[in-house]
Amino acid sequence: MIRLVLFDIDGTLIHTDGAGIKAFGRALAMQFNVPGDTDWVSFSGRTDTGLARQFFLKHKVEPTQENFRLFFDCYVHWLDHHLSQTGGEICPGVWRLIHELRNLPKRPALGLLTGNIRLGAEIKLRRFDLWESFETGAFADDHEDRDQIAAVARERGGRLLKEPLRGEQIVVIGDTPLDIRCGRAIGAKVLAVATGGSPLAELRKHNPDWAVTDLGKVTAADLCRK
């Protein structure tokens, strides 16, 4: 029985019109007086803390705890600003799938497994009234490595449900090969959805349990009976 369903955010639940990428650039320029150019790196499937470290190294900013704090304090300010200025949207099928999962006779817990820092995730999801849909989660504050974030998400899900969880009791939903990999790292089943940075054919090469063009193409019953 599936006891926990973990969702990625960007490209899986929502599109933000690049608000996070813009906020990264603004925070770098404001806090460290370095170019805010972000075109040279792919954000898809990455963690905020890992990306910040990569930018620090490129611009010879010491990756100290204080510099991470300065950066992310500024980042969340600009993230909130850019989200208020851009449209963005919830990805197709998201609300329906969440509603179906909530209404299963033996409903799983719903959580987040994301490369966003926690406050960034909350700012993004509150913008689309999605934050309260999730009972648990793990974030880039917990670890820079996405596979380790997945392990934290499994542990927290188990604490919420008051039972240790086996991999086969978990479904991870994401839009990149890195989401598939981190799901496999904890032995979970994986649903890959092509609403983000990776086309369906590319996702299928990584052998997820399901691969769909959008979340409207899968039902809660599909996920919880396999």
N, C-alpha and C positions, 0 to 999 in steps of 0.2 A: 504493500500500500504506500502511495506517495504521501509523505507527511509534511514536506517543505518544498515550496516553489520559490526560487530565487531569480529575480529579474535584474538584468543590467538596466542602465538608464538611457544614455545617449544613443540614439539610433535604434533602440529597442522599445522603450516606452515613449520617448519624446524626441522631437527635433527642436533645437533652440536658435536656429539661424546663426550658428557660430558664436553665440554669446560668450561661451566659456573661452574660446580661442581668443576673442577680442579682449576679454578680461585679463587673460594671461599677458598679452602684449602690453596693455595699459599698466598693469602692476609692475612688470619688469622695468618699464621706462620710468615710472614714477618713483619707485623705491630704490632703484639701483642705477638710474641714469644710463641705461644701456639701450640699444635699439630694441624696439618692441616687435621686430619682425618674427613671425611664427611660421612662415611659409616653408621653411626648410625641414620641418619635422611633421610626422603624421601623429595626430592625436588619437586616432581610431584604436580602441581597445587598450589604451595606455592608462597608467595611473597618474593622478595629479602630482603626487609626490615624486614619482619617477621622472615625470616631465620637468618639474621644477628643478630637480637635480641636474638634468641634462642641460637646461638653459643656464643654470649657474656655472657649470663646467665650461660651456661654450664662451661665456662672457667673463670668466675668471672671477666669479663671485664665490666666496667661501661657502660651502654647503653646511653652514652651522645651524644649530637649532634656532638661534635668534633670527638668522636670515630667512629660514623657512617660515617662521612666525610672521616676520615683517611682510614677506611676500603674500602669504595667504590672507592676512588681515586686509591687505589692499585688494587682493583678488576678489574676495567675496563682496566687497563694496562695488567694484566694477561689474561683477557678474550680475548683481541685483539691478544695477543701472542699465546694463545692456539688455537684460531680459525685459525690462519695462519699456524699452525702445523698439524691440523687435516683435514680430508676430510669433513665430514658432508654432508648433502643433503637437498634438498627441498622435502617435502612430496608429494606423488602422488596426482595428480589432482589439485594442488594449482594454477599453472599458468593458466590452462584452466578455472577454476572457476572465478579467478580474471578477466580474459579477458571477459568471458561471462557477469559478473556483470557490467563491464565497458560499455558493448555494448548493454545493455537493453535500450529500447526506453525511459523509465523513470528510469534512473539508480540511485541506492542508493549511498550514500556516503560510503566510505570504511574506517574503522578505526581499531585501535588496542585496545584490552582489555587484559592486560598482567600483570603478577606478576614481570616482569623485571623492573628495574629502566630504565628511559628513555634512558640514554646514552648506557646502556647495550643492550637495544632493538635495538637501532640504529646500534651499532657495529655488532650485530648478523645479522640483516637484510641487511645491506650494503654488508656484506660478500657474500650474495646470490642475490644481486641486487633487493631486495624486498622493501627496505625502502621507495622509492619514490611512491610505489603503494598505500600508505595510507595517507589520508588527515587529520586525527585527531586521537586521542587516549588518553588513561589514563594508568598510570604506577604506580609502587610501590613507586615512589617519592610522589605520591598524597595521598596515604594512605597505611597502612600495611594490612588492611583487604580487601580481594578481592571483597566482596559485595559493599564496599564503592567505590572502584575503578570503579566498574560498574556504579555506580551512577554518578561519575565524567565523565565517557565516554559518558553517555546519555546526560548530560548537555552540554558538549563540542560539541557533534554532533548536538544538537539543535541550539547552537550558530552558528555553521558553516552553517547550513541549514536555519537559520533565522526563526525558528519556534520551539515551544516546542514539544518534541517528547513523544508520548505515548508508553508504553511497546510493544504493538502489532505492532508497526512500526519498531521494531528493531529485528535483528537476531544476536545472540551470537553463535560463533563457537569455540568449544574447545574439548579437549581430556580427561578431567578428570571429576569426579563427582563434584569437586569444581567449574569447569567452568559452569556446569549445574546449580548449586546452585546460582552462582552470576548472571547468566542470569535471573533466576526466581526472584531474589531479586529486579530487576527493571521491572519485568513483561514482559520480552522479550521472543520471540520464541528462541528455542535452537536447534542447530545442534551439535550432539556429534559424534566425529570421532575417530576411534580406531587405530590411528597411533602413539599414545603416550604411556602413562603408564597404561592405563586401557583397558581390553579386551571388545569387543562389548557387551557380555552378562552382564558384570558389569555396563556398561553405560546405557543399556536398563532398568535396575532396577530403575534408577533415572528418568525415564519417560521424556526424551527429546522429542521434536516434531519430530525430525528425528535422526536416529542412523545409521551410515554407516561405512564400514571398512576403506574407504579412500575417499578423496574429489573428486576422479574420479567417484564416484557412485552417485553423486547428481549434478543437474544442477542449474544454476541461476534462471531459470524459476520455478523449484520446490520450491526454497526458497521464491521467491517473489510473488507467487500466493496463498500460503496457508494462 
